[in-house]
Amino acid sequence: MKRTNRLLIILLAITVILSGQFGGMHIAYATELETDSMTDSATEPVINPETGPATDAENEPETELETDPATDSTTEATEDTEKSQDSEVDLEETLEMPVLPASMAPMGTGPVSLSINGSPVDEYADLDSAFTVLKDTPSVTSAVVEITEAGVYPSSSFSFNGFDLTIRGATGIRPEITMDDESIQFSGATLTIQNVDLSMSNDLQGYTFGIGKFASASTIVTLNDTNLRLDGKNNTTKFAIQFFSTSDNVTLNIVNQSVVFVTGYKGSNPGNAIYTEKENIKTVNITDSTFISDDNRSGWIASGTGDKLLAVNVTGGVLEVINSTGNGSNGGNVNVSEGSLVTFNDNFDNGLSVNWLKVNDSTVKVSRNGANGIVARTGLWVENSEITVIENKEKLISKWTQPGGIYLNQSTDTVSTIDGQSTVSILGNSGPGLHLYQGSLIVAEGAMLTVKDNKAYDVREDGLYAKGAGVYLRSGTLVLPKSAVIYNNRAANEADDIFVAAGQTLTFHQANPDRESWVLNEEPEWDENHVIDGWYVDQVGNRWSAHVDPVYIDEFTSYGDTPINGPLSLKAAHRLLLFTEVAVEKIWVGEVGESVTIKLLANGEEIDTVDLSEDNKWKYTFKDLPSTNIDDEAIEYTVEEVKIEGYESKITGSQEDGFTVTNTEDIPLIPLEPAKGKLDVKKVWVGKALESVTINLLADGKKVETVVLSKANDWKHTFT
């Protein structure tokens, strides 16, 4: 009966393991059922929980347990010829053993190791087994769960509090942990998830990843070289990451090339990538890593005031919030530095809406949001950075909404700044480009501030949307640099480019300082390409107009280093322009060509061309030409013809009378052969004749022939 008793003991031990009735013995049982990786045979003696370890006789080698890899059932190995005369069980028959539950069954993805309080490592078949042991072990101060083989590791929800926990992939191994419809809650210590890919989906809890719920001590969660994907499956009742107020402070560190991607959390109040309660200190650090919120209700909601607001620090990292069904963000203090890139695009309401925003040596891009681009309620500070705010719709989303591509609603004593090494571009927004609601903003000399093509056409809210399309100063002090570029903005009621309310202060400088780059476009009724030469009054009842009746032109010249007090409604435009026209006609002498190209020059520089031909009767008039330049100096217009081979061109006339270009055909001279003739010469003597004389024939002064005349040739000769 000895072997029979031993089998009964084994069955009892396994039953105890499966039922989990002996708490503290659980780890020992699981360990003793492990098989040797080389032989698949059990290498440890079986312990009976009631009687203790088996005797040496009960552990004879011929009766060791083996695991059948085909059936996962356990059989008793013996010699084929060996049978026990005392046994009531045929040892050659397969011993049917219960199948291990999923929490303990091997997943086919490699072992999971667990070390508690620095103890030697124990190994488990899956994460749930390790987490169950960790949960049931008292007095834990620290634990490390390490996955030593690559693969996919499903995990159930887990909640741990009050001890430091590390979950990691072994060196050189990057496992994937999946938690479908599961959640994580961690409180009161430090949780580090390192070198893994973790994907989580919606759970029955109000959150998917909860931080700081059940402990008053500080809670720190660090994602180190980890990719975390949170998928809300378009639910409307849950948060992705929730910071609870129970802990003194809560910190989420995303470091070392980690990527967090959150999508599908869409509740009207829940449904945020990050939600924070208001009582404690909350911090998110994105360092050399990436955080992306795509298609959620919001990137975050930061409840609280003062130092109890959420702090988001992006250091050498990427923060992207896109396609939100509400604001891209709601509150918080955001600090962007060390070459970071922050993008808030295509959100249904506001884009980047924060308490305060600091940007240093980084880039912020905010485009195509349904309401404002950037909203800063207590300050904006930009150093050596690039900010672009483009094509935001600036719709009204609540009774508190005020429009602005960049909207600063700060305390009256707050001074926001943009330094001289920064570039800020506010372009194509549907409302005021830069709106200072109150407080001060100083833009330093050298800063490249460009405010163009913004359109304040909406007349709601007492015309607020319909004036100050470029810069709207409701209250406070605004200082603009000489380098500021503000033009081609359009407002329905007044102040296309600059509006300053009564009693408020603006410092600004000459429009178009380089005298050539600011050019009015043609919208809505003006001719294009007219160079801007200054600031002009543009107020209700007296809108600037130089092209249509009623004409109104009132230049404003009181700009400079001295602040100007409002009210002020201005447009970057030009004085009343005097125009002239220049006519040109083509005349042919000889054969008529197909066409010619005539250039129009202003002070010697080409500004236009025309092709003359039979189609336009060889005539054209250049019209609407400014008589003077931006400095009110007369412009001299001349014409020039593109040379045509075979013709000589001559230009006559003047700017006032018109120009005539005459082309005379070049007729080549054909050389003729000289006529052949004869030249007679005769010598006549007066007085005594000599015997002979010599006569030279010259052609063009050169001797060509010689003859001797004498009595013998009758003193005559004919040159032929």
CORWOKA-V176482 format. One record per pair of residues at least 6 apart in sequence whose ideal C-beta (glycine too) atoms are under 6 Angstrom apart, sorted by the first residue. I is the first residue (numbers start at 1). J is the second residue. D is the distance in Angstrom with one decimal. If there is no record, write none. Layout:
i->I j->J d->D
i->I j->J d->D
This chain:
i->1 j->86 d->5.5
i->3 j->84 d->5.4
i->3 j->87 d->5.0
i->4 j->87 d->5.5
i->4 j->88 d->5.4
i->4 j->89 d->5.7
i->6 j->58 d->5.0
i->9 j->48 d->4.6
i->10 j->46 d->5.4
i->13 j->46 d->5.4
i->16 j->22 d->5.6
i->16 j->49 d->5.1
i->17 j->29 d->4.1
i->22 j->49 d->5.3
i->25 j->49 d->5.6
i->27 j->133 d->5.8
i->32 j->44 d->4.5
i->32 j->46 d->5.9
i->35 j->42 d->5.8
i->35 j->67 d->5.3
i->36 j->43 d->4.8
i->40 j->67 d->5.5
i->41 j->64 d->5.5
i->41 j->66 d->5.2
i->42 j->64 d->5.7
i->42 j->65 d->4.5
i->45 j->54 d->5.6
i->45 j->59 d->5.0
i->47 j->53 d->5.4
i->62 j->78 d->5.3
i->63 j->76 d->5.8
i->64 j->77 d->5.9
i->65 j->74 d->5.2
i->66 j->75 d->5.7
i->66 j->77 d->5.2
i->67 j->74 d->5.9
i->68 j->75 d->5.8
i->73 j->97 d->5.0
i->74 j->97 d->4.2
i->75 j->94 d->5.3
i->75 j->95 d->5.8
i->76 j->91 d->5.3
i->76 j->95 d->5.6
i->78 j->91 d->5.1
i->103 j->128 d->4.4
i->103 j->129 d->5.6
i->104 j->125 d->5.9
i->104 j->129 d->5.3
i->106 j->125 d->4.3
i->107 j->126 d->4.8
i->109 j->151 d->2.9
i->109 j->153 d->5.8
i->110 j->148 d->5.9
i->110 j->149 d->2.1
i->110 j->151 d->5.7
i->111 j->123 d->4.4
i->111 j->148 d->5.7
i->112 j->124 d->4.8
i->112 j->127 d->5.5
i->112 j->130 d->4.9
i->112 j->147 d->5.6
i->113 j->121 d->4.5
i->113 j->123 d->5.2
i->113 j->146 d->4.8
i->114 j->122 d->5.3
i->114 j->130 d->4.4
i->114 j->145 d->5.5
i->115 j->121 d->4.9
i->115 j->144 d->4.7
i->116 j->137 d->5.7
i->116 j->140 d->5.7
i->116 j->143 d->4.9
i->117 j->141 d->5.6
i->117 j->142 d->6.0
i->124 j->130 d->4.5
i->127 j->153 d->5.3
i->127 j->155 d->4.4
i->128 j->156 d->5.3
i->130 j->145 d->5.3
i->131 j->158 d->4.9
i->134 j->143 d->5.6
i->140 j->163 d->4.5
i->141 j->163 d->5.2
i->142 j->163 d->5.9
i->142 j->164 d->4.4
i->143 j->165 d->5.2
i->144 j->166 d->4.7
i->145 j->167 d->4.8
i->146 j->168 d->5.5
i->146 j->170 d->5.5
i->147 j->169 d->5.2
i->147 j->175 d->4.3
i->148 j->170 d->4.5
i->150 j->173 d->5.4
i->150 j->175 d->5.8
i->151 j->175 d->5.9
i->152 j->176 d->4.8
i->153 j->175 d->5.6
i->153 j->177 d->5.0
i->154 j->178 d->5.2
i->155 j->177 d->5.6
i->155 j->179 d->5.2
i->156 j->182 d->5.7
i->157 j->182 d->4.3
i->157 j->183 d->4.7
i->159 j->185 d->4.0
i->160 j->186 d->5.6
i->161 j->187 d->4.4
i->161 j->188 d->5.0
i->161 j->214 d->4.8
i->161 j->215 d->5.1
i->162 j->188 d->4.5
i->162 j->189 d->5.7
i->162 j->215 d->5.8
i->163 j->189 d->5.3
i->164 j->189 d->4.9
i->164 j->190 d->4.6
i->165 j->191 d->5.1
i->166 j->192 d->4.5
i->167 j->193 d->5.0
i->168 j->194 d->3.9
i->168 j->195 d->5.4
i->169 j->175 d->4.9
i->169 j->195 d->4.1
i->169 j->196 d->4.9
i->174 j->195 d->5.9
i->175 j->196 d->5.6
i->176 j->197 d->4.5
i->177 j->196 d->5.6
i->177 j->198 d->4.7
i->178 j->199 d->5.3
i->179 j->200 d->4.5
i->180 j->201 d->5.1
i->181 j->201 d->5.7
i->181 j->203 d->5.6
i->182 j->203 d->5.6
i->183 j->203 d->3.9
i->183 j->205 d->4.6
i->183 j->208 d->5.4
i->184 j->209 d->5.1
i->185 j->210 d->4.2
i->185 j->213 d->5.5
i->187 j->212 d->5.2
i->187 j->213 d->5.3
i->187 j->214 d->4.5
i->187 j->215 d->3.9
i->187 j->219 d->5.3
i->188 j->215 d->2.6
i->188 j->217 d->4.3
i->188 j->219 d->5.9
i->190 j->220 d->4.6
i->191 j->221 d->4.7
i->192 j->222 d->4.7
i->193 j->223 d->5.4
i->193 j->226 d->5.0
i->194 j->224 d->4.2
i->195 j->225 d->5.0
i->196 j->226 d->5.5
i->197 j->227 d->4.6
i->198 j->228 d->5.0
i->199 j->229 d->4.4
i->200 j->208 d->5.2
i->200 j->230 d->5.3
i->201 j->231 d->4.7
i->201 j->233 d->6.0
i->202 j->232 d->5.2
i->202 j->233 d->4.7
i->202 j->235 d->5.0
i->206 j->238 d->5.7
i->207 j->239 d->4.6
i->207 j->242 d->3.8
i->208 j->230 d->5.3
i->208 j->240 d->5.3
i->209 j->241 d->4.7
i->210 j->242 d->5.1
i->211 j->219 d->5.5
i->211 j->221 d->5.4
i->211 j->243 d->5.4
i->211 j->250 d->5.2
i->212 j->219 d->3.8
i->212 j->244 d->4.5
i->212 j->246 d->5.8
i->212 j->247 d->3.4
i->212 j->250 d->4.2
i->213 j->244 d->4.3
i->213 j->246 d->5.9
i->215 j->247 d->5.9
i->218 j->247 d->5.8
i->218 j->248 d->5.2
i->218 j->249 d->5.0
i->219 j->247 d->4.4
i->219 j->250 d->5.0
i->220 j->251 d->4.6
i->221 j->252 d->5.2
i->222 j->253 d->4.1
i->223 j->254 d->5.0
i->223 j->258 d->4.5
i->224 j->255 d->5.5
i->224 j->256 d->5.0
i->225 j->256 d->4.6
i->225 j->257 d->5.7
i->226 j->258 d->4.9
i->227 j->259 d->4.8
i->228 j->260 d->4.7
i->229 j->261 d->4.9
i->230 j->240 d->4.4
i->230 j->262 d->4.6
i->231 j->263 d->5.8
i->231 j->264 d->5.2
i->232 j->264 d->3.7
i->232 j->265 d->3.6
i->233 j->264 d->5.3
i->234 j->264 d->4.9
i->234 j->266 d->5.7
i->236 j->266 d->5.5
i->236 j->267 d->4.1
i->236 j->271 d->5.9
i->237 j->267 d->5.5
i->237 j->270 d->5.5
i->238 j->270 d->5.5
i->239 j->270 d->5.3
i->239 j->272 d->5.5
i->239 j->275 d->4.1
i->240 j->262 d->4.6
i->240 j->265 d->4.9
i->240 j->273 d->5.0
i->241 j->274 d->4.8
i->242 j->275 d->5.0
i->243 j->250 d->4.5
i->243 j->276 d->4.2
i->243 j->282 d->4.8
i->244 j->277 d->5.9
i->245 j->277 d->3.7
i->245 j->279 d->3.8
i->245 j->280 d->5.0
i->247 j->280 d->5.9
i->249 j->280 d->5.5
i->249 j->281 d->3.7
i->250 j->282 d->5.2
i->251 j->283 d->4.5
i->252 j->284 d->4.9
i->253 j->285 d->4.8
i->254 j->260 d->5.7
i->254 j->286 d->4.9
i->254 j->289 d->4.5
i->254 j->291 d->6.0
i->255 j->287 d->4.7
i->255 j->289 d->5.8
i->258 j->289 d->4.2
i->259 j->290 d->4.6
i->260 j->291 d->4.8
i->261 j->292 d->4.8
i->262 j->273 d->4.0
i->262 j->293 d->5.0
i->263 j->294 d->4.9
i->263 j->295 d->5.0
i->265 j->271 d->4.3
i->265 j->296 d->4.6
i->266 j->297 d->5.2
i->266 j->325 d->5.7
i->267 j->297 d->5.8
i->271 j->297 d->3.5
i->272 j->297 d->5.3
i->272 j->298 d->4.6
i->272 j->300 d->6.0
i->272 j->301 d->5.1
i->273 j->293 d->3.9
i->273 j->296 d->5.0
i->273 j->299 d->5.2
i->274 j->300 d->3.8
i->275 j->301 d->5.2
i->276 j->282 d->4.6
i->276 j->302 d->5.4
i->276 j->303 d->5.6
i->276 j->310 d->4.8
i->277 j->303 d->5.8
i->278 j->303 d->3.7
i->278 j->304 d->3.7
i->282 j->310 d->4.4
i->283 j->311 d->4.7
i->284 j->312 d->4.9
i->285 j->313 d->4.9
i->286 j->314 d->4.7
i->286 j->317 d->4.1
i->286 j->319 d->5.9
i->287 j->315 d->4.6
i->287 j->317 d->5.9
i->288 j->316 d->4.8
i->288 j->317 d->5.9
i->289 j->317 d->5.0
i->290 j->318 d->4.2
i->291 j->319 d->5.3
i->292 j->320 d->4.7
i->293 j->299 d->4.1
i->293 j->321 d->4.6
i->294 j->322 d->5.3
i->294 j->323 d->5.5
i->295 j->323 d->4.6
i->296 j->324 d->5.9
i->297 j->325 d->5.3
i->297 j->326 d->5.0
i->298 j->324 d->5.2
i->298 j->326 d->4.8
i->298 j->327 d->5.4
i->298 j->330 d->5.7
i->299 j->321 d->3.6
i->299 j->328 d->5.4
i->299 j->329 d->4.7
i->300 j->329 d->5.4
i->301 j->330 d->4.5
i->302 j->309 d->5.3
i->302 j->310 d->3.5
i->302 j->331 d->3.7
i->302 j->332 d->3.5
i->309 j->332 d->5.6
i->309 j->333 d->5.6
i->309 j->355 d->5.5
i->310 j->332 d->4.0
i->311 j->333 d->5.0
i->312 j->332 d->5.5
i->312 j->334 d->4.7
i->313 j->335 d->4.8
i->314 j->336 d->4.7
i->314 j->340 d->4.4
i->315 j->337 d->5.4
i->315 j->338 d->5.1
i->316 j->338 d->4.3
i->316 j->339 d->5.6
i->316 j->340 d->6.0
i->317 j->340 d->5.3
i->318 j->341 d->5.1
i->319 j->342 d->4.6
i->320 j->343 d->4.6
i->321 j->328 d->4.4
i->321 j->344 d->5.0
i->322 j->345 d->5.1
i->322 j->346 d->5.3
i->323 j->346 d->5.3
i->324 j->347 d->4.1
i->325 j->348 d->5.2
i->326 j->349 d->5.3
i->327 j->349 d->4.7
i->327 j->350 d->4.3
i->327 j->353 d->5.0
i->328 j->344 d->4.2
i->328 j->347 d->3.9
i->328 j->351 d->4.7
i->328 j->352 d->5.8
i->329 j->352 d->5.9
i->329 j->353 d->5.4
i->331 j->355 d->5.5
i->332 j->354 d->5.5
i->332 j->355 d->5.9
i->333 j->355 d->5.1
i->333 j->356 d->5.2
i->334 j->354 d->4.9
i->334 j->357 d->5.1
i->335 j->358 d->4.7
i->336 j->342 d->5.3
i->336 j->359 d->4.7
i->336 j->362 d->4.6
i->337 j->360 d->4.4
i->337 j->362 d->6.0
i->340 j->362 d->4.3
i->341 j->363 d->5.1
i->342 j->364 d->4.6
i->343 j->365 d->4.8
i->344 j->351 d->4.0
i->344 j->352 d->4.3
i->344 j->366 d->4.8
i->345 j->367 d->4.9
i->345 j->368 d->5.7
i->346 j->368 d->5.0
i->347 j->369 d->4.7
i->348 j->370 d->4.7
i->349 j->370 d->5.2
i->349 j->371 d->4.6
i->349 j->397 d->4.8
i->350 j->371 d->4.6
i->350 j->372 d->4.9
i->350 j->375 d->5.5
i->351 j->366 d->4.4
i->351 j->369 d->3.7
i->351 j->373 d->5.0
i->352 j->366 d->5.4
i->352 j->374 d->5.0
i->353 j->375 d->4.1
i->354 j->376 d->5.9
i->355 j->377 d->5.4
i->355 j->378 d->5.2
i->356 j->376 d->5.8
i->356 j->378 d->4.6
i->356 j->379 d->4.2
i->357 j->376 d->5.0
i->357 j->380 d->5.2
i->358 j->381 d->4.8
i->359 j->382 d->4.9
i->359 j->385 d->4.4
i->360 j->383 d->4.7
i->361 j->384 d->4.9
i->362 j->385 d->5.1
i->363 j->386 d->4.7
i->364 j->387 d->5.0
i->365 j->388 d->5.1
i->366 j->373 d->4.2
i->366 j->374 d->5.5
i->366 j->389 d->5.0
i->367 j->390 d->4.4
i->367 j->391 d->5.7
i->368 j->391 d->5.1
i->369 j->392 d->4.7
i->370 j->393 d->5.1
i->370 j->395 d->5.6
i->371 j->395 d->5.3
i->371 j->397 d->5.0
i->372 j->394 d->5.7
i->372 j->404 d->5.4
i->372 j->407 d->4.9
i->373 j->389 d->3.9
i->373 j->392 d->4.1
i->373 j->405 d->4.7
i->374 j->406 d->4.7
i->375 j->407 d->4.9
i->376 j->408 d->5.4
i->377 j->409 d->5.2
i->378 j->410 d->5.2
i->379 j->410 d->5.4
i->379 j->414 d->5.1
i->379 j->416 d->5.2
i->380 j->408 d->5.9
i->380 j->416 d->4.3
i->381 j->417 d->5.5
i->382 j->418 d->4.5
i->382 j->422 d->4.9
i->383 j->419 d->4.8
i->384 j->421 d->4.3
i->385 j->422 d->5.2
i->386 j->423 d->4.8
i->387 j->424 d->4.5
i->388 j->425 d->4.8
i->389 j->405 d->4.4
i->389 j->406 d->5.7
i->389 j->426 d->4.8
i->390 j->427 d->5.0
i->390 j->428 d->5.7
i->391 j->428 d->4.6
i->392 j->405 d->5.7
i->392 j->429 d->4.8
i->393 j->430 d->4.9
i->394 j->403 d->4.1
i->394 j->429 d->5.9
i->394 j->430 d->5.0
i->394 j->431 d->3.3
i->402 j->437 d->5.8
i->403 j->431 d->3.6
i->403 j->432 d->5.7
i->403 j->465 d->5.5
i->404 j->432 d->5.2
i->404 j->435 d->3.0
i->405 j->426 d->4.5
i->405 j->429 d->3.9
i->405 j->433 d->4.6
i->406 j->434 d->5.3
i->407 j->435 d->4.7
i->408 j->416 d->6.0
i->408 j->436 d->5.2
i->409 j->437 d->4.2
i->410 j->439 d->3.8
i->412 j->438 d->5.6
i->412 j->439 d->5.9
i->414 j->439 d->4.3
i->415 j->440 d->4.4
i->416 j->441 d->4.7
i->417 j->442 d->5.1
i->418 j->424 d->5.9
i->418 j->443 d->4.6
i->418 j->447 d->5.2
i->419 j->444 d->5.1
i->420 j->444 d->4.0
i->420 j->445 d->5.5
i->420 j->446 d->3.1
i->420 j->447 d->5.2
i->422 j->447 d->5.3
i->423 j->448 d->4.2
i->424 j->449 d->5.0
i->425 j->450 d->4.8
i->426 j->433 d->4.0
i->426 j->434 d->5.8
i->426 j->451 d->4.8
i->427 j->452 d->5.5
i->427 j->453 d->5.5
i->428 j->453 d->4.7
i->429 j->454 d->4.7
i->430 j->455 d->5.8
i->431 j->456 d->5.3
i->431 j->465 d->5.3
i->432 j->456 d->5.8
i->432 j->468 d->5.0
i->432 j->472 d->3.8
i->433 j->451 d->4.2
i->433 j->454 d->4.0
i->433 j->470 d->5.3
i->434 j->451 d->5.8
i->434 j->471 d->5.0
i->435 j->472 d->4.5
i->436 j->473 d->5.1
i->436 j->476 d->5.5
i->436 j->478 d->5.3
i->437 j->474 d->5.1
i->438 j->475 d->4.1
i->438 j->476 d->4.9
i->439 j->476 d->4.9
i->440 j->476 d->5.3
i->440 j->477 d->4.4
i->441 j->478 d->5.3
i->442 j->479 d->4.5
i->443 j->449 d->5.4
i->443 j->480 d->5.5
i->443 j->481 d->5.4
i->445 j->481 d->4.5
i->447 j->481 d->5.5
i->449 j->484 d->4.6
i->450 j->485 d->4.4
i->451 j->470 d->4.7
i->451 j->486 d->4.6
i->452 j->488 d->5.2
i->453 j->488 d->5.6
i->454 j->469 d->4.8
i->454 j->489 d->4.7
i->455 j->469 d->5.9
i->455 j->490 d->4.9
i->456 j->465 d->5.3
i->456 j->466 d->5.4
i->456 j->469 d->3.8
i->456 j->491 d->4.3
i->457 j->492 d->4.7
i->458 j->465 d->3.5
i->459 j->466 d->4.5
i->459 j->492 d->5.8
i->463 j->493 d->4.9
i->466 j->491 d->5.7
i->466 j->492 d->3.9
i->466 j->493 d->4.1
i->467 j->491 d->4.8
i->467 j->493 d->4.9
i->467 j->494 d->4.8
i->467 j->495 d->4.6
i->467 j->499 d->5.0
i->468 j->495 d->4.9
i->468 j->499 d->3.0
i->469 j->489 d->3.8
i->469 j->490 d->5.6
i->469 j->491 d->4.1
i->469 j->496 d->5.7
i->470 j->486 d->4.8
i->470 j->489 d->3.8
i->470 j->497 d->3.9
i->470 j->498 d->5.9
i->471 j->498 d->4.9
i->472 j->499 d->5.1
i->473 j->500 d->4.5
i->473 j->504 d->5.1
i->473 j->506 d->5.9
i->474 j->501 d->5.4
i->475 j->504 d->5.8
i->477 j->505 d->4.5
i->478 j->506 d->5.2
i->479 j->507 d->4.4
i->480 j->508 d->4.5
i->482 j->509 d->4.5
i->486 j->497 d->5.2
i->487 j->518 d->5.0
i->487 j->532 d->5.8
i->487 j->572 d->3.8
i->488 j->521 d->5.4
i->489 j->496 d->5.3
i->489 j->497 d->5.0
i->490 j->496 d->5.6
i->493 j->540 d->5.9
i->494 j->539 d->4.8
i->494 j->540 d->4.7
i->494 j->569 d->4.8
i->495 j->538 d->5.7
i->495 j->569 d->3.7
i->496 j->538 d->5.5
i->496 j->571 d->4.2
i->497 j->570 d->5.9
i->497 j->571 d->5.2
i->497 j->572 d->5.1
i->498 j->570 d->4.3
i->499 j->569 d->5.6
i->500 j->506 d->4.9
i->500 j->566 d->3.4
i->500 j->568 d->3.9
i->501 j->566 d->5.2
i->502 j->566 d->5.2
i->502 j->567 d->4.5
i->504 j->566 d->4.6
i->505 j->563 d->4.6
i->505 j->565 d->5.8
i->506 j->564 d->5.3
i->507 j->563 d->4.7
i->508 j->559 d->5.3
i->509 j->559 d->5.5
i->511 j->532 d->5.7
i->511 j->534 d->5.3
i->511 j->535 d->5.2
i->511 j->572 d->4.4
i->512 j->518 d->3.7
i->512 j->532 d->4.6
i->515 j->630 d->5.2
i->518 j->532 d->3.9
i->519 j->529 d->5.6
i->519 j->531 d->5.7
i->520 j->526 d->5.6
i->520 j->530 d->4.9
i->521 j->528 d->5.5
i->522 j->528 d->3.8
i->525 j->548 d->5.6
i->526 j->547 d->5.3
i->530 j->574 d->5.6
i->531 j->630 d->5.1
i->532 j->572 d->4.9
i->532 j->574 d->5.7
i->533 j->574 d->4.7
i->533 j->630 d->4.6
i->534 j->555 d->5.3
i->535 j->556 d->4.5
i->535 j->570 d->4.8
i->536 j->544 d->4.6
i->536 j->555 d->5.5
i->536 j->571 d->5.3
i->536 j->573 d->4.6
i->537 j->554 d->4.1
i->537 j->556 d->5.7
i->538 j->544 d->4.5
i->538 j->569 d->5.3
i->538 j->570 d->5.8
i->538 j->571 d->3.7
i->539 j->569 d->3.9
i->542 j->552 d->5.3
i->544 j->571 d->4.8
i->544 j->573 d->5.1
i->545 j->551 d->5.5
i->545 j->552 d->5.1
i->546 j->553 d->5.6
i->546 j->576 d->5.3
i->553 j->575 d->5.9
i->553 j->576 d->5.0
i->556 j->570 d->5.8
i->558 j->564 d->6.0
i->577 j->626 d->5.2
i->578 j->627 d->4.1
i->579 j->624 d->5.1
i->579 j->625 d->6.0
i->580 j->625 d->5.1
i->580 j->627 d->5.0
i->581 j->621 d->5.4
i->581 j->623 d->4.5
i->582 j->622 d->4.6
i->582 j->637 d->4.8
i->582 j->655 d->5.8
i->583 j->621 d->4.5
i->583 j->658 d->3.5
i->584 j->598 d->5.4
i->584 j->620 d->5.8
i->584 j->639 d->5.2
i->584 j->659 d->4.7
i->585 j->619 d->4.9
i->585 j->660 d->5.2
i->586 j->596 d->5.9
i->586 j->612 d->4.7
i->586 j->618 d->4.0
i->586 j->661 d->5.3
i->587 j->662 d->4.6
i->588 j->663 d->5.4
i->589 j->664 d->4.1
i->590 j->665 d->2.6
i->591 j->665 d->5.4
i->595 j->611 d->5.2
i->595 j->613 d->3.9
i->596 j->612 d->5.3
i->596 j->641 d->5.9
i->597 j->609 d->5.8
i->597 j->611 d->5.4
i->597 j->642 d->4.2
i->598 j->610 d->5.3
i->598 j->612 d->6.0
i->598 j->639 d->5.4
i->598 j->641 d->5.8
i->599 j->606 d->5.1
i->599 j->609 d->5.3
i->599 j->640 d->4.5
i->600 j->607 d->5.8
i->600 j->608 d->4.2
i->600 j->622 d->5.1
i->600 j->639 d->6.0
i->601 j->638 d->4.9
i->602 j->635 d->5.1
i->602 j->637 d->5.8
i->603 j->635 d->5.9
i->603 j->636 d->5.6
i->610 j->620 d->4.6
i->612 j->618 d->5.0
i->628 j->634 d->5.7
i->629 j->635 d->5.7
i->637 j->655 d->4.8
i->639 j->659 d->4.7
i->641 j->649 d->5.0
i->641 j->661 d->5.2
i->646 j->666 d->5.5
i->647 j->663 d->4.2
i->647 j->665 d->5.8
i->648 j->664 d->4.8
i->649 j->663 d->5.5
i->650 j->662 d->4.7
i->651 j->659 d->5.9
i->651 j->661 d->5.3
i->652 j->660 d->5.1
i->653 j->659 d->4.1
i->653 j->660 d->5.1
i->678 j->718 d->5.3
i->678 j->720 d->4.7
i->679 j->719 d->4.3
i->680 j->718 d->5.1
i->681 j->695 d->5.6
i->681 j->717 d->5.3
i->682 j->716 d->4.8
i->683 j->693 d->5.7
i->683 j->709 d->4.5
i->683 j->715 d->4.1
i->692 j->708 d->5.3
i->692 j->710 d->3.8
i->693 j->709 d->5.3
i->694 j->708 d->5.4
i->695 j->707 d->5.1
i->695 j->709 d->6.0
i->696 j->703 d->4.9
i->696 j->706 d->5.3
i->697 j->704 d->5.4
i->697 j->705 d->4.0
i->697 j->719 d->5.2
i->705 j->719 d->5.9
i->707 j->717 d->4.5
i->709 j->715 d->4.9
